[in-house]
Amino acid sequence: ADSTLAEEVLKAAPDTDRVRELCKRDGVPDDLRGKIWQILLGVHNKRANLDVPPGGDGLTAEDLQTIKNDVARTRQTVESFRSEQVQADLEHLLTVYCKRRSVKYTQGLNELIAPFFLLGMDSGAIFNCFYGLMAKFLPNTLRGHDLKTLRRGLEMFGLLLQYHSPRLAH
């Protein structure tokens, strides 16, 4: 028998192709968006380790300040992004990501992770979705000092987000 999108998403091991097919056919209800992102990015049911790795790999004091500054500017027209808790979580997740990947922080990463905060997921799921997005669609963006790739990727991501989910794009 054909499963509905809600039934497929709630399975212990949802079929990614089936979820994609059902989303195309039926649309994506708001209450399932977070789960669907996790499934499509291949991070469904994965535990996130959000401990900051020891050592100075990747981030300087200047990078940490840049993260703090970017977090303070992120989506300030959206009330939830003005909360201290969301700002602390955003700063922490960006720091963990950069340290895990041993990469310098690049301005704009805050805008790539921000939409995941609007989906009602916990910090671990947000981190996993961001990590999955970067690994799947922007794997070499943070290598080297040429940020044109990231800027183009951000522009494309913004356009896709505006087209597919205007509410999340603001």
Beta strands, then each sheet from edge to edge (+ up, - down):
end
